[in-house]
Amino acid sequence: MNAAIKRPILCRDDLSFTKRDDEDRLINWPRYNKGAPADWKKGIACFDGEVAELAAHDETEAFHAIQFAIADMGGRSTCLETGFIDRVARAAVIGLRAMRNGTQRFEPKDSEEA
């Protein structure tokens, strides 16, 4: 039995939760995303696995993956939301970089998820 060969995640096109539309535009988080994680732990795995791997290769691509996915999930973006999302995405990339360099992951005091 052949195991599926895992392709490296080098750009947003390689993420499991993105796709291209009929005009070849990248959809960062499709509405009613059938390929999206169906539960919390799968969502965490998407970020901890795919987005972390992308950040290790290209932090700017990871920043955009986080930024645009969050904006697309919300369905609307005013300047307030896009400014907030920008800072969250930047902080996430810094956190991913820190974890690659050995920093311990943050866990809220009452966190049940690892």
N, C-alpha and C positions, 0 to 999 in steps of 0.2 A: 504494500500500500504506500503510495507516494503522499507525503505530507505536503500541504500547500506551501509554496515558497513565499515568504513574507517579503514584500517590496519595502525598501526604505521609504520613510516619509521625508521628502525633501522640499515639498511645496504644498500649498493648500489643496491642490487637486488630488493629492495622495491621501487626504483625510477621508475617513469612512462617512462622515456626515456632510460632505460637500458634493455637489454635482454640477454639471453644465446643462444649461437650457438649450432649446432648439437653435438659438442664435450664438451658441458657444460662450455665453456669459456665465461666469462662476456664480453659483448660488451657494452662499456661505452657510446657510441653515434653512433648507427648504421648508416651506409651510407643510404641515402634516408629514414631516420627515419620516418616511417609512424605514430608512436606514438608520435613523437616530436611536440612541439607547432607549430601551423600554422601561428602565427603572433607574433608581438613584445610583446604585453601584456600577451599572454599565456607564452611566454618565460620568462618574468619577474616573472609571477606567479609560474612557475616551480622553479625558483631560490628562490624567497622570501618564497614560501611555502615548497616545498619538500626538497630542499637543506638546508634551514634554520632549518627545523625539524630534518633532519639528523645530522646537526652540533650540535644541542642541545643534541642529544644522544651520538654522537661519532664524535668529530672534525676531527680526522684522516680520517675517512671514507668520511666525507664531503670534506676534502682537496683532497682526491683521486678522488672523483666524479667530482669536478671542474677541477682538473688537467687533468684527462684523457678525459673528455668530450671535453674540449677546444682543446686538442691535436688531438682528433679524428675528430673534426669538421674541422680543418685545413687540414687534409689529409696528411701532411708531418711533420716530426719533425727532425730538426737538433739540435745540442747542443744549438745553439742560441735560437731557439724556446722553447725547453724544459726548459732551464734556465729561460727564461722570464715567461713561463707558471707557473713554480714552484713558482716564487715570486708573481704572480697575485693570485694564489690559496691560498698561505699563507696569503696574505693581505685580501682576501675575508673572510677567516675563522676568522681572527682577527676582521674584521668588523662585522661579524655575532655575534661573542661573545660580542663585545661592544654593539650592538643593544639589545641583550638579557639582558644586564646589564643596559639598559636605555639610552644609547647614541643615540642622534638624527641621523637619516640617512642623508648621504651626498646627496645633490642635486646640480648639476652644475648650475651656474648662469642663463644660457639660457635653462635649461631643461624644456621640455614640458610634460614629463612623470613623474608621481609621484611614 
